[in-house]
Structure formats: C-alpha cells, structure tokens
Amino acid sequence: MINVYQLFPRLFGNKSKNLSLNGSIEENGCGKLADIDERAILTLKEFGITHIWLTGVIRHAKLTDYRQFGIPSSHPAVVKGRAGSPYAICDYYDIDPDLAVSVPHRMIEFEALVERIHQAGLGVFIDFVPNHLAREYRSVAKPEGIQDFGENDNVQLAFHPQNNFYYLPERSFFPPFRAESIYQSTSYYSEEPAKATGNDCFSAMPSLNDWFETVKLNYGIDYLNDRQTYFDPVPGTWQRMLEVLTFWAAKGIDGFRVDMAEMVPVPFWEWVVSRLKKEHPNLIMIAEIYQPALNESFIHAGFDFLYDKMCLYNRLHDVLIHNHAAESLSSCWKMLEGYNHRMIRFMENHDEPRLASPRFFGDANGALPAFALCALMHPSALMVYNGQEVGEQAIGSQGYSGDDGRSTIFDYAHMPQHQQWMNDGLFDGALLTFDQKKIREKYSQLLRLRLTQPALREGDFYDLMWANPWYTDFDPRFVYAFLRFTKGQNILIVINFNRFESRAMRVNMHDDSLQLMELSNTSIHLMCAEDLLGVHETVQFSTKELAQEGIQIRLQPSQYAIFELKPFNY
C-alpha cells in the first residue's frame, strides 16, 4: 500500500504572494527543488505519505529565456502560459531550469533532492510523458550516443514505422492565433512539413482546444490507414523511450507516473516494462488511463497501479455535486472487481478542480467523506495533491489556465492556502486557521490508519449496502457502510455524505459477514474510531444481537465513523 503526495515544485516552494496575470518568473516567483528540504520532507512523512510524485521536473517549453545557459528558447506561438505546460517536454534528459537555484547545476540539485527524500525513507516518482513532446523538442543534455527524436526521420513520408513523428507532407504548420501580447513575436513559427498534434490531431491547423504545442509520437501505428500496426521490427520510438526510462531509473527514482498511457499501444508497454523491471525489479509503474476495459491489458503489461477516475472519482463527484445516492457507489467496486487493489484513488490532481473551489464543491470539510471512502474502501494506492489537505481553493485566473478551479500548471503562481502551511519555509502550519488544521489532521489520520491498521492495509472488503436497503432504519441516499477485515482485525466504516443533516440509523450486520470475520457465536466489543488513535470507548454486543438488531449510531453532517469489532475475550 502506498500514499502518494503529488508535489508540483513550481508552486509548492513558491513563497511570493504576488500574482500578476501572465506574470513573469521575476514578478510572481517560482518554487525550487531546494525548497523541498529535509523539514518539508519529514513533515510529509509524519503526515502519512510514503511516496512523493515530483510533477513537472523535466525541461518543458516555456517563455522564460535561458539561452545564456545553452538552453534553446521556445517560440511563443507553441507555448501555453509563461511557465509552459510540464507535459510539453523539450528534453527528456534535462531538469527544468525554473526549478534550479543554479541553472548549470540543475541535475545535481535534482539528484540531491532524490537523496533527501530517500534519506527520509520515502520513495520518489516522476512523470513519464510517452505520447507526445514539445513541437521544438531538442535535447541538449542527452548522453553520448543517444539519438534525438526525429533525427533520422524521413520527413517526406506521412508514416513510416521507424519515424518518430507523423508528418503532413507538403503542408506547413499554422498554430492557432492568440491575441495576448506574451504570445506575439517578431518572427513566424516555422514547421515544414507539419507534424501531427499530440491529441491525435492530423491537421496542419489545430485549434486552441487541441494540444497544439505538442507533437504526436509514432509507436508503429498507421492512424490514417485503418490503424494498421507495424511492431516487428521494433519501431525506433520504442527504443528511444526505453533509453529515456533507463536513464531516469538509473538516477534512483522509485517509479513513474505515466501520462496518458492509454494513448500508447499496449504491446509497447509489454515490451518496455519487462525490460525496465528486469534491471529495476522494484520500480513502480502508475498508468493514467481512462478506459476500464483496458485495465486487464495494462496490468498484464506490468503496471502496478491504474488511475481510478472513470469509476470511483466520477461516482463520488456525482454524489457530492448532483446528490446521487450513496448506494450507487457499490457499482464502482463491482465494475473493478479483481482490480480494486491495483487502483490509485484520488479526489484531486492537477487535471481536476480543487474540492474547495467554488467552481467544484466549495467546501473542504464537506468533501472529507469522499476522501475517506477513497482511503478506506480497499488496499489500493491513494493520492493527495499538494494543498488539498488545507483546502486550497484555486480562486481567480492566473494566466493561461483561466479561472477554472484548478491550480495552474501553465503559469508562475502560488497556492495561498498551501503557503499558510508552508509558513515561509518552516512547514509548521502556524498560519493555518483552526478549521484548516482540523481538516489537515483528519487527512493525516486517514493516511496513517491505512499504513498502521492491518484490516485497512491489506484486509478484505465487504459491502453492507445490500443488508441496509432504504426501507430499513438506514438512509442509503446519503449513508454508505462497509467492512474491512483480516485475520485478527475487523473494522466497520460508516459514512454520511449529507452536508447539512445528521443521520440516526441502524446498521444491519448479516450472519454471512460475521462468519467471514470469524465473529460468530461470541460477544463483541464495538470500539469507536478514536480507539485506533488512543481514545477508548467501547460498547458490548452479542453476535445474536448484532445480527438481529444491528448497530444504532448517529452521524453528524459530513461525518465518517470507523469502528473496530473485537471478540469480548480479546
């Protein structure tokens, strides 16, 4: 089981409170790798984190000029935001200069950060972006003997299995027009012939809604001819990407979060992951995929965890926002049966709006039941996005991203609520409000319980909703109940999703569940959630009473309760 903290260094360590629209790095500031110091890392460990995902550390297209350090500049016509998208990679072998105190020593600073994280006993993930790269990709940091992407392409051919890119012969590329001054230039952007765009757009004139700043990579699929595949001999892009993964694995990182993995053919993953794990058997691979039908293929290909966006995240979104019945959550584990423990679950990441944002839920405390369900439902991986735990709101437009409820990944900016916890680099939370401190502590309790309690860390799951229909003293519109158990520990979890009303209920326990927990024919102590954290409060039942009468409890609005069931003679 792993608890992942997605950390966006550009925002995480930024102490500047200035926020100019489309502001420069000098105006708005920028976090550095050095800001993620021993104090910050140890605080995250104490919080309950096991792995840190460093987002956006590889050099990507931007408007900040680093030519004095031998780093090519980017044409503004093919950059999104001043700081640029971290998913428009300019050099797979380089660290982004924005994140360095000393630009010439940026790789050394990254390696030092990896060492700091490891010294604290935590793991390190970075992004691997295999589907696309920046339109002006050119490596200045690749090891000797490594070929650049597109270096040997035959640009006269729309498709060839050994080309790295897809081409539109005899057509010039025209980026979409943007009126903002930061995207204007005295020179035209030139791309002859045009290349296909990263979101499978085979047009020389992509729209603003396309990933126009990126180029699609060719893994041996001829998209314009019935998607015919050419995987033997191995396409050149496959070999280039194995070289990239091997390079970073040798830096001592512990795994990769793979961006848009489903846009790359499964046979490539079968080929590359097996080779990578032969040399680095403990490497963890996390796939960003959005098609549950592909789960089996990606697990078979060697991925350890898969995004659970389309099932649990989307269903929790509907429960929170659209008042869908809590009992509908049962459909999620059923759809993913056999794979629940291989999911990585979350309520926030850089692609999704902030829970506390007025453009989403607008209430960090009221969203806690959703996070609790993600944390407790199965022994899956769990992810927290930096600032989530203190109610980061992402209010207002900071540049390219607009006012969309997300913390921008394109602009130089900061996270105000996160800065209150960071407290100018002390990472002591001294500036947090009382409510923020309570929310952060609840996040921490859930993260720590997942790691310390056997039933939550590795136990089985039992859905109690079938035993608690609407016509009983239970309200499945707003309440969800389930068991987690292993030999030696049994836990009952009840969650009230109603933000405004408490719920008094009887939670029914079926004989079947008692037998599975090996609690038949005995008396039971019911111990409240706080007992697992050191506060003792118990109620005694016989299993006959439990099976016939259930458990009477009352939950406050947006409250979840964790009970431990122990034999009386425990």
CORSULPE-V631654 format. One record per residue. RES is the residue in one letter. PHI is phi in whole degrees, -180 to 180 (999 if undefined). Layout:
RES/PHI
RES/PHI
This chain:
M/999
I/-131
N/-114
V/-102
Y/-110
Q/-76
L/-118
F/-99
P/-55
R/-59
L/-96
F/-57
G/-97
N/-75
K/-94
S/-69
K/-104
N/-75
L/-143
S/-92
L/-60
N/57
G/-68
S/-78
I/-65
E/-71
E/-76
N/-103
G/79
C/-162
G/-69
K/-118
L/-61
A/-65
D/-67
I/-86
D/-90
E/-59
R/-64
A/-62
I/-67
L/-66
T/-65
L/-68
K/-63
E/-62
F/-65
G/119
I/-87
T/-109
H/-140
I/-110
W/-95
L/-83
T/-93
G/77
V/-92
I/-85
R/-59
H/-136
A/-63
K/-156
L/-96
T/-70
D/-94
Y/-120
R/-62
Q/-63
F/-103
G/79
I/-101
P/-60
S/-83
S/-109
H/-72
P/-61
A/-67
V/-126
V/-131
K/-107
G/80
R/-63
A/-83
G/82
S/-73
P/-69
Y/-106
A/-113
I/-71
C/-96
D/-158
Y/-65
Y/-109
D/-128
I/-94
D/-65
P/-65
D/-55
L/-92
A/-103
V/-72
S/-119
V/-55
P/-62
H/-109
R/-63
M/-69
I/-63
E/-66
F/-65
E/-62
A/-66
L/-65
V/-57
E/-64
R/-61
I/-64
H/-67
Q/-61
A/-82
G/86
L/-106
G/-99
V/-126
F/-113
I/-131
D/-75
F/-121
V/-112
P/-94
N/-84
H/-156
L/-144
A/-66
R/-61
E/-105
Y/-57
R/-159
S/-82
V/-112
A/-123
K/-64
P/-63
E/-60
G/92
I/-89
Q/-84
D/-79
F/-66
G/81
E/-61
N/-112
D/-68
N/-92
V/-75
Q/-82
L/-106
A/-61
F/-144
H/-150
P/-56
Q/-95
N/-73
N/-84
F/-123
Y/-100
Y/-117
L/-116
P/-56
E/66
R/-127
S/-94
F/-83
F/-123
P/-70
P/-65
F/-79
R/-133
A/-81
E/-59
S/-63
I/-67
Y/-99
Q/-89
S/-150
T/-78
S/-121
Y/-80
Y/-79
S/-118
E/-144
E/-130
P/-77
A/-67
K/-110
A/-65
T/-90
G/-57
N/-92
D/64
C/-96
F/-99
S/-134
A/-79
M/-131
P/-65
S/-93
L/-63
N/-83
D/-85
W/-85
F/-64
E/-81
T/-123
V/-119
K/-72
L/-92
N/-101
Y/-105
G/99
I/-112
D/-90
Y/-65
L/-89
N/-132
D/58
R/54
Q/-61
T/-110
Y/-135
F/-105
D/-137
P/-72
V/-59
P/-59
G/-60
T/-63
W/-59
Q/-66
R/-59
M/-73
L/-62
E/-63
V/-64
L/-63
T/-64
F/-59
W/-76
A/-61
A/-69
K/-78
G/93
I/-69
D/-103
G/172
F/-127
R/-94
V/-95
D/-70
M/44
A/-60
E/-72
M/-84
V/-115
P/-62
V/-57
P/-56
F/-64
W/-63
E/-59
W/-72
V/-81
V/-67
S/-62
R/-70
L/-67
K/-77
K/-65
E/-90
H/-133
P/-64
N/-95
L/-65
I/-101
M/-115
I/-116
A/-103
E/-83
I/-130
Y/-127
Q/-119
P/-55
A/-65
L/-92
N/-54
E/-61
S/-64
F/-75
I/-65
H/-63
A/-74
G/115
F/-75
D/-89
F/-140
L/-126
Y/-60
D/-109
K/-92
M/-73
C/-97
L/-70
Y/-58
N/-64
R/-69
L/-64
H/-57
D/-70
V/-67
L/-72
I/-92
H/-110
N/57
H/-64
A/-65
A/-60
E/-62
S/-68
L/-65
S/-61
S/-65
C/-68
W/-68
K/-68
M/-64
L/-106
E/-57
G/95
Y/-124
N/-56
H/-75
R/-105
M/-91
I/-110
R/-109
F/-162
M/-119
E/-147
N/-157
H/-66
D/-88
E/-109
P/-67
R/-68
L/-58
A/-83
S/-69
P/-60
R/-86
F/-126
F/-96
G/76
D/-154
A/-65
N/-69
G/-66
A/-88
L/-58
P/-57
A/-66
F/-66
A/-60
L/-63
C/-58
A/-74
L/-109
M/-68
H/-147
P/-79
S/-93
A/-76
L/-135
M/-129
V/-121
Y/-96
N/-55
G/98
Q/-59
E/-73
V/-121
G/76
E/-57
Q/-106
A/53
I/-90
G/91
S/-90
Q/-114
G/152
Y/-58
S/-69
G/73
D/-96
D/-117
G/82
R/-111
S/-75
T/-60
I/-107
F/-106
D/-127
Y/-79
A/-158
H/-145
M/-116
P/-59
Q/-68
H/-62
Q/-62
Q/-66
W/-75
M/-63
N/49
D/57
G/95
L/-82
F/52
D/-116
G/68
A/-64
L/-94
L/-70
T/-73
F/-57
D/-64
Q/-64
K/-63
K/-66
I/-64
R/-62
E/-66
K/-67
Y/-58
S/-63
Q/-59
L/-64
L/-63
R/-72
L/-60
R/-59
L/-87
T/-103
Q/-97
P/-55
A/-64
L/-85
R/-73
E/-146
G/-75
D/-79
F/-118
Y/-137
D/-83
L/-93
M/-67
W/-66
A/-89
N/-133
P/-71
W/-65
Y/-85
T/-97
D/-80
F/-153
D/-123
P/-69
R/-68
F/-122
V/-114
Y/-127
A/-135
F/-157
L/-114
R/-128
F/-152
T/-144
K/-63
G/107
Q/-150
N/-132
I/-128
L/-107
I/-125
V/-129
I/-128
N/-105
F/-87
N/-75
R/-78
F/-118
E/-130
S/-77
R/-136
A/-96
M/-155
R/-112
V/-93
N/-82
M/-115
H/-91
D/-52
D/-59
S/-68
L/-65
Q/-67
L/-63
M/-87
E/58
L/-116
S/-70
N/57
T/-151
S/-93
I/-130
H/-94
L/-101
M/-116
C/-72
A/-54
E/-65
D/-60
L/-68
L/-111
G/113
V/-105
H/-101
E/-155
T/-129
V/-133
Q/-105
F/-132
S/-91
T/-64
K/-65
E/-63
L/-64
A/-70
Q/-89
E/-111
G/72
I/-118
Q/-88
I/-141
R/-133
L/-116
Q/-75
P/-55
S/56
Q/-105
Y/-123
A/-129
I/-122
F/-117
E/-107
L/-102
K/-125
P/-57
F/-59
N/-90
Y/-61
